[in-house]
Amino acid sequence: MCEIFLRGDPALFEKRSRSMRIDGHVTSVCVEVIFWDMLERVSREQNLKLSQFISELYREGLIKTGEVNNLSSVLRVACLNYLTHEDTVLPNTQRTLQATMII
């Protein structure tokens, strides 16, 4: 048995809802605590408030697919994409710095 689930803190698997404003609309999003922790970490790395970061992910979803039917899924997949491609994801400040170095 791999015990990946068994060794995790059970509190991390509990679902939590948060209300936030996205593009002027108040909505409630429900994901597991472990995803909220990851989203907070990544938003800090991007120098954004959590609500700003989630709004950006929402807008990216609109650009990519034309609609966002399940924001909770978008957030979970974004976290997994981040973990899978963490070495290629740069905070906004680093992207800006690199862009100015290229120019």
C-alpha positions as CSV (number, residue, x, y, z in Angstrom):
1,M,0.0,0.0,0.0
2,C,1.4,3.4,-0.9
3,E,-0.2,5.2,2.1
4,I,-0.2,8.6,0.3
5,F,-3.7,9.3,1.6
6,L,-3.2,7.7,4.9
7,R,-0.1,9.7,5.8
8,G,-1.9,13.0,5.1
9,D,-3.4,15.3,7.7
10,P,-7.1,14.5,7.6
11,A,-7.9,18.2,8.1
12,L,-6.3,19.0,4.7
13,F,-9.0,16.9,3.0
14,E,-11.9,18.8,4.5
15,K,-13.8,21.0,2.1
16,R,-14.0,24.7,2.9
17,S,-16.2,27.4,1.1
18,R,-15.0,30.9,0.7
19,S,-17.0,33.9,-0.7
20,M,-15.2,36.3,-3.0
21,R,-15.9,38.8,-5.7
22,I,-14.8,37.8,-9.3
23,D,-15.3,40.4,-12.0
24,G,-17.8,42.2,-9.9
25,H,-19.9,39.2,-8.9
26,V,-19.9,37.6,-5.5
27,T,-19.5,33.9,-5.6
28,S,-18.8,31.0,-3.3
29,V,-16.1,28.5,-4.0
30,C,-15.6,25.2,-2.3
31,V,-12.4,23.2,-2.4
32,E,-10.4,21.1,0.1
33,V,-8.2,22.9,2.6
34,I,-5.0,21.5,0.9
35,F,-6.0,23.4,-2.2
36,W,-6.7,26.7,-0.4
37,D,-3.3,26.4,1.2
38,M,-1.7,25.9,-2.2
39,L,-3.7,28.7,-3.8
40,E,-2.6,31.1,-1.0
41,R,1.0,30.0,-1.5
42,V,1.0,30.6,-5.2
43,S,-0.9,33.9,-4.9
44,R,1.8,35.2,-2.5
45,E,4.5,34.1,-5.0
46,Q,2.6,36.0,-7.7
47,N,2.4,39.1,-5.4
48,L,-1.4,39.0,-5.5
49,K,-4.2,38.8,-3.0
50,L,-5.9,35.4,-3.1
51,S,-9.1,36.9,-4.6
52,Q,-7.0,38.7,-7.3
53,F,-5.2,35.5,-8.2
54,I,-8.4,33.5,-8.4
55,S,-9.9,36.2,-10.6
56,E,-6.9,35.8,-12.9
57,L,-7.4,32.1,-13.0
58,Y,-11.0,32.6,-13.8
59,R,-10.2,35.0,-16.7
60,E,-7.6,32.5,-18.0
61,G,-10.3,29.8,-18.0
62,L,-12.6,32.1,-20.0
63,I,-9.8,32.8,-22.5
64,K,-9.0,29.1,-22.9
65,T,-12.5,27.6,-23.0
66,G,-14.9,30.5,-23.4
67,E,-16.7,29.7,-20.2
68,V,-16.0,28.5,-16.6
69,N,-18.6,26.0,-15.5
70,N,-16.8,24.7,-12.5
71,L,-14.4,27.2,-10.8
72,S,-13.6,24.7,-8.1
73,S,-12.2,22.3,-10.7
74,V,-10.3,25.1,-12.4
75,L,-8.6,25.9,-9.1
76,R,-7.7,22.3,-8.4
77,V,-6.3,21.8,-11.8
78,A,-4.4,25.0,-11.6
79,C,-2.8,23.8,-8.3
80,L,-1.8,20.5,-10.0
81,N,-0.4,22.3,-13.0
82,Y,1.6,24.5,-10.7
83,L,3.1,21.5,-8.9
84,T,3.8,19.7,-12.1
85,H,5.4,22.8,-13.8
86,E,6.6,24.7,-10.7
87,D,10.1,25.1,-12.2
88,T,8.6,27.0,-15.2
89,V,6.2,29.2,-13.3
90,L,7.6,32.6,-12.5
91,P,6.0,35.2,-10.2
92,N,4.9,38.4,-12.0
93,T,7.8,40.4,-10.6
94,Q,10.3,37.9,-12.1
95,R,8.5,37.9,-15.4
96,T,8.6,41.7,-15.5
97,L,12.3,41.7,-14.6
98,Q,13.1,39.2,-17.3
99,A,11.1,41.1,-19.9
100,T,13.0,44.3,-19.1
101,M,16.3,42.5,-19.3
102,I,15.4,41.2,-22.8
103,I,14.4,44.7,-24.0
